[in-house]
Amino acid sequence: MRPGHGQPPQHKGSYEDFEASVLFCSRCRVAQPVRERLLLVLPDGELHEYICSGCGSSSGTRKVQAPPPQLTIG
């Protein structure tokens, strides 16, 4: 039997960065289109908030990791 046979393939990085276009809104009680806005700039990335296009309430957040700093020699 081959090693790893019967196990799902490992795909690193396949689904690391999603942006939602429609989310469930607890106020509207239905899935609604959302807008994304920058909420906070943090040392290790940015925090974005999803805003319901129907009523304007917050439907969730997403953290975007900052790329590692590049070292320059010179």
DSSP file (Angstrom, degrees, kcal/mol; ACC not computed):
  #  RESIDUE AA STRUCTURE BP1 BP2  ACC     N-H-->O    O-->H-N    N-H-->O    O-->H-N    TCO  KAPPA ALPHA  PHI   PSI    X-CA   Y-CA   Z-CA
    1    1 A M              0   0    0      0, 0.0     3,-0.1     0, 0.0     0, 0.0   0.000 360.0 360.0 360.0 137.9    0.0    0.0    0.0
    2    2 A R    >   -     0   0    0      1,-0.1     3,-1.7     2,-0.1     2,-0.1  -0.458 360.0-100.9 -74.7 144.6    1.3    3.5   -0.9
    3    3 A P  T 3  S+     0   0    0      0, 0.0     3,-0.1     0, 0.0    -1,-0.1  -0.427 108.7  17.1 -63.0 137.4    2.0    5.9    1.9
    4    4 A G  T >  S+     0   0    0      1,-0.3     3,-1.8    -2,-0.1     2,-0.1   0.480  86.8 155.1  81.6   1.6   -0.8    8.5    2.3
    5    5 A H  T <   +     0   0    0     -3,-1.7    -1,-0.3     1,-0.3     0, 0.0  -0.417  66.5  19.5 -65.2 133.7   -3.2    6.3    0.3
    6    6 A G  T 3  S+     0   0    0      1,-0.3    -1,-0.3    -2,-0.1    -2,-0.0   0.395 100.0 111.7  88.7  -3.3   -6.8    7.1    1.2
    7    7 A Q  S <  S-     0   0    0     -3,-1.8    -1,-0.3     1,-0.0     3,-0.1  -0.814  75.7-106.3-102.3 144.4   -6.0   10.5    2.7
    8    8 A P        -     0   0    0      0, 0.0    -1,-0.0     0, 0.0     2,-0.0  -0.372  45.0 -98.1 -65.1 146.4   -7.1   13.7    1.0
    9    9 A P        -     0   0    0      0, 0.0     2,-0.7     0, 0.0    -5,-0.0  -0.339  33.1-120.6 -65.4 147.1   -4.3   15.7   -0.7
   10   10 A Q        -     0   0    0     -3,-0.1     2,-0.7     2,-0.0    -3,-0.0  -0.814  29.9-177.6 -90.9 115.3   -2.8   18.5    1.3
   11   11 A H    >   -     0   0    0     -2,-0.7     3,-1.2     4,-0.0     4,-0.3  -0.831  10.2-161.8-115.3  90.6   -3.2   21.8   -0.6
   12   12 A K  T 3  S+     0   0    0     -2,-0.7     4,-0.0     1,-0.2    -2,-0.0  -0.523  74.4  13.2 -72.5 136.2   -1.5   24.5    1.5
   13   13 A G  T >  S+     0   0    0     -2,-0.2     3,-0.7     2,-0.0    -1,-0.2   0.460  87.5 120.0  83.7   0.8   -2.5   28.0    0.6
   14   14 A S  T <  S+     0   0    0     -3,-1.2     3,-0.1     1,-0.2    -2,-0.1   0.896  89.7  16.0 -66.4 -39.4   -5.5   27.0   -1.5
   15   15 A Y  T 3  S+     0   0    0     -4,-0.3    -1,-0.2     1,-0.1     3,-0.2  -0.252  86.0 121.5-129.6  45.8   -8.0   28.9    0.6
   16   16 A E  S <  S+     0   0    0     -3,-0.7     2,-0.5     1,-0.2    -1,-0.1   0.822  72.7  40.9 -80.9 -30.6   -6.0   31.3    2.7
   17   17 A D        +     0   0    0     -4,-0.2     2,-0.3    -3,-0.1    -1,-0.2  -0.902  65.6 169.0-130.8 105.6   -7.6   34.6    1.7
   18   18 A F        -     0   0    0     -2,-0.5     2,-0.4    -3,-0.2    -3,-0.0  -0.842  17.5-161.5-110.4 149.2  -11.3   35.0    1.2
   19   19 A E        -     0   0    0     -2,-0.3     2,-0.2    17,-0.0    -2,-0.0  -0.992  21.2-135.9-126.0 123.6  -13.4   38.1    0.7
   20   20 A A        +     0   0    0     -2,-0.4     3,-0.1     1,-0.1    14,-0.0  -0.519  24.6 176.5 -79.3 143.4  -17.1   37.8    1.4
   21   21 A S  S    S+     0   0    0      1,-0.4    13,-2.0    -2,-0.2     2,-0.4   0.600  76.0  28.6-113.1 -25.2  -19.6   39.3   -1.0
   22   22 A V  E     +A   33   0A   0     11,-0.3    -1,-0.4    30,-0.0     2,-0.3  -0.994  68.3 169.0-138.7 129.9  -22.8   38.0    0.7
   23   23 A L  E     -A   32   0A   0      9,-2.3     9,-3.0    -2,-0.4     2,-0.3  -0.947  41.7 -95.4-135.3 157.6  -23.2   37.3    4.4
   24   24 A F  E     -A   31   0A   0     -2,-0.3     2,-0.5     7,-0.3     7,-0.3  -0.586  36.4-148.9 -71.4 129.6  -26.2   36.5    6.7
   25   25 A C  E  >> -A   30   0A   0      5,-1.9     4,-1.8    -2,-0.3     5,-0.8  -0.901   6.4-156.3-102.9 123.9  -27.4   39.7    8.5
   26   26 A S  T  45S+     0   0    0     -2,-0.5    -1,-0.1     2,-0.2    33,-0.1   0.772  95.0  48.5 -70.8 -25.4  -28.9   39.1   11.9
   27   27 A R  T  45S+     0   0    0      1,-0.1    -1,-0.2     3,-0.1    -2,-0.0   0.915 118.7  36.5 -80.1 -44.6  -30.9   42.3   11.7
   28   28 A C  T  45S-     0   0    0      2,-0.2    -2,-0.2     1,-0.0    -1,-0.1   0.700  98.5-140.0 -78.2 -20.1  -32.4   41.7    8.2
   29   29 A R  T  <5S+     0   0    0     -4,-1.8     2,-0.3     1,-0.2    -3,-0.2   0.796  71.8  79.4  62.6  32.8  -32.7   37.9    9.0
   30   30 A V  E   <S-A   25   0A   0     -5,-0.8    -5,-1.9    -7,-0.1     2,-0.3  -0.974  93.9 -84.6-157.7 158.1  -31.5   37.1    5.4
   31   31 A A  E     -A   24   0A   0     -2,-0.3    -7,-0.3    -7,-0.3    -9,-0.0  -0.544  53.6-178.3 -69.5 131.5  -28.3   36.9    3.4
   32   32 A Q  E     -A   23   0A   0     -9,-3.0    -9,-2.3    -2,-0.3     2,-0.1  -0.927  33.5 -97.0-130.3 151.9  -27.4   40.3    2.1
   33   33 A P  E     -A   22   0A   0      0, 0.0    20,-2.7     0, 0.0    21,-0.4  -0.411  46.6-152.2 -61.7 147.2  -24.6   41.8    0.0
   34   34 A V  E     -B   52   0B   0    -13,-2.0     2,-0.4    18,-0.2    18,-0.2  -0.895  12.2-143.2-125.7 154.8  -21.9   43.3    2.2
   35   35 A R  E     -B   51   0B   0     16,-2.6    16,-3.2    -2,-0.3     2,-0.5  -0.879  19.2-136.6-109.1 147.3  -19.3   46.1    1.8
   36   36 A E  E     +B   50   0B   0     -2,-0.4     2,-0.4    14,-0.2    14,-0.2  -0.899  24.1 179.4-106.9 132.8  -15.9   45.8    3.4
   37   37 A R  E     -B   49   0B   0     12,-2.6    12,-3.0    -2,-0.5     2,-0.4  -0.979  34.6-107.1-132.2 147.9  -14.3   48.7    5.2
   38   38 A L  E     +B   48   0B   0     -2,-0.4    10,-0.2    10,-0.2     3,-0.1  -0.571  37.5 172.6 -71.4 125.2  -11.0   49.1    7.0
   39   39 A L  E     +     0   0B   0      8,-2.9     2,-0.3    -2,-0.4     9,-0.2   0.849  60.0   1.3-101.4 -49.1  -11.6   49.1   10.8
   40   40 A L  E     -B   47   0B   0      7,-1.9     7,-2.8     2,-0.0     2,-0.6  -0.995  52.6-141.2-143.7 146.1   -8.2   49.1   12.3
   41   41 A V  E     -B   46   0B   0     -2,-0.3     5,-0.2     5,-0.2     7,-0.0  -0.957  32.1-174.1-105.4 118.6   -4.5   49.0   11.3
   42   42 A L  E >   -B   45   0B   0      3,-2.9     3,-1.2    -2,-0.6    24,-0.0  -0.679  38.3-109.3-110.3 162.1   -2.6   46.7   13.6
   43   43 A P  T 3  S+     0   0    0      0, 0.0     3,-0.1     0, 0.0    -1,-0.1   0.819 120.6  38.8 -59.9 -30.5    1.1   46.0   13.8
   44   44 A D  T 3  S-     0   0    0      1,-0.1    22,-2.3    21,-0.0     2,-0.3   0.304 131.6 -51.8-105.3   9.9    0.6   42.5   12.4
   45   45 A G  E <   -BC  42  65B   0     -3,-1.2    -3,-2.9    20,-0.3     2,-0.3  -0.996  67.2 -61.2 157.5-157.1   -2.1   43.4    9.8
   46   46 A E  E     -BC  41  64B   0     18,-2.5    18,-3.1    -2,-0.3     2,-0.5  -0.954  28.9-141.8-128.9 146.0   -5.4   45.0    9.2
   47   47 A L  E     -BC  40  63B   0     -7,-2.8    -8,-2.9    -2,-0.3    -7,-1.9  -0.947  21.6-168.5-109.3 121.8   -8.9   44.4   10.6
   48   48 A H  E     -BC  38  62B   0     14,-3.4    14,-2.6    -2,-0.5     2,-0.4  -0.827   8.1-147.5-110.1 148.6  -11.7   44.8    8.1
   49   49 A E  E     -BC  37  61B   0    -12,-3.0   -12,-2.6    -2,-0.3     2,-0.5  -0.929   9.4-137.1-116.3 139.7  -15.4   44.9    8.9
   50   50 A Y  E     -BC  36  60B   0     10,-3.2     9,-3.3    -2,-0.4    10,-0.8  -0.859  20.3-160.9 -95.6 126.8  -18.3   43.7    6.7
   51   51 A I  E     -BC  35  58B   0    -16,-3.2   -16,-2.6    -2,-0.5     7,-0.2  -0.921  20.8-118.7-111.7 129.4  -21.2   46.1    6.6
   52   52 A C  E  >  -B   34   0B   0      5,-2.9     4,-1.4    -2,-0.4   -18,-0.2  -0.457  13.4-148.7 -65.3 130.4  -24.7   44.9    5.4
   53   53 A S  T  4 S+     0   0    0    -20,-2.7    -1,-0.1    -2,-0.2   -19,-0.1   0.714  93.1  54.3 -73.4 -20.1  -25.8   46.8    2.3
   54   54 A G  T  4 S+     0   0    0    -21,-0.4    -1,-0.2     3,-0.1   -20,-0.1   0.942 130.3   2.8 -79.1 -50.5  -29.5   46.6    3.4
   55   55 A C  T  4 S-     0   0    0      2,-0.1    -2,-0.2     0, 0.0    -1,-0.1   0.570  90.2-119.7-118.3 -12.9  -29.4   48.0    6.9
   56   56 A G     <  +     0   0    0     -4,-1.4     2,-0.1     1,-0.3    -3,-0.1   0.532  64.2 136.8  86.7   5.6  -25.8   49.1    7.5
   57   57 A S        -     0   0    0      1,-0.1    -5,-2.9    -6,-0.1     2,-0.3  -0.452  63.6 -92.8 -84.7 162.2  -25.2   46.9   10.5
   58   58 A S  E     +C   51   0B   0     -7,-0.2    -7,-0.2     1,-0.1    -1,-0.1  -0.558  36.6 179.9 -75.0 131.6  -22.0   45.0   11.1
   59   59 A S  E     -     0   0B   0     -9,-3.3     2,-0.3     1,-0.4    -8,-0.2   0.402  59.1 -51.5-111.8  -0.9  -22.1   41.4    9.7
   60   60 A G  E     -C   50   0B   0    -10,-0.8   -10,-3.2   -37,-0.1    -1,-0.4  -0.886  50.3-106.1 153.3 177.4  -18.6   40.3   10.6
   61   61 A T  E     -C   49   0B   0     -2,-0.3     2,-0.3   -12,-0.3   -12,-0.2  -0.891  14.5-159.9-133.9 163.9  -14.9   41.0   10.5
   62   62 A R  E     -C   48   0B   0    -14,-2.6   -14,-3.4    -2,-0.3     2,-0.5  -0.981  10.9-145.9-146.2 132.8  -11.8   39.7    8.7
   63   63 A K  E     -C   47   0B   0     -2,-0.3     2,-0.6   -16,-0.2   -16,-0.2  -0.886   8.8-157.6-103.2 128.3   -8.2   40.1    9.6
   64   64 A V  E     -C   46   0B   0    -18,-3.1   -18,-2.5    -2,-0.5     2,-0.2  -0.920  18.6-132.7-105.1 117.9   -5.6   40.5    6.8
   65   65 A Q  E     -C   45   0B   0     -2,-0.6   -20,-0.3   -20,-0.2   -21,-0.0  -0.463  19.4-121.8 -71.2 137.8   -2.1   39.5    7.9
   66   66 A A        -     0   0    0    -22,-2.3    -1,-0.1    -2,-0.2   -21,-0.0  -0.532  32.3-105.2 -74.5 144.1    0.7   41.9    7.0
   67   67 A P        -     0   0    0      0, 0.0    -1,-0.1     0, 0.0     3,-0.1  -0.381  46.9 -90.7 -65.9 151.2    3.5   40.4    4.8
   68   68 A P        -     0   0    0      0, 0.0   -24,-0.0     0, 0.0     2,-0.0  -0.328  52.0 -96.2 -62.2 144.7    6.7   39.8    6.7
   69   69 A P        -     0   0    0      0, 0.0     2,-0.5     0, 0.0    -3,-0.0  -0.336  36.6-126.5 -63.9 141.5    9.1   42.7    6.6
   70   70 A Q        -     0   0    0     -3,-0.1     2,-0.4    -2,-0.0     0, 0.0  -0.761  17.8-134.3 -91.5 132.2   11.7   42.6    3.9
   71   71 A L        -     0   0    0     -2,-0.5     2,-0.5     2,-0.0    -1,-0.0  -0.707  18.2-163.2 -86.5 130.7   15.3   42.9    5.1
   72   72 A T        -     0   0    0     -2,-0.4     2,-0.5     0, 0.0    -2,-0.0  -0.956   2.8-156.9-115.1 132.9   17.4   45.3    3.1
   73   73 A I              0   0    0     -2,-0.5    -2,-0.0     1,-0.2     0, 0.0  -0.915 360.0 360.0-108.6 127.5   21.2   45.2    3.3
   74   74 A G              0   0    0     -2,-0.5    -1,-0.2     0, 0.0     0, 0.0   0.437 360.0 360.0 150.6 360.0   23.1   48.2    2.4
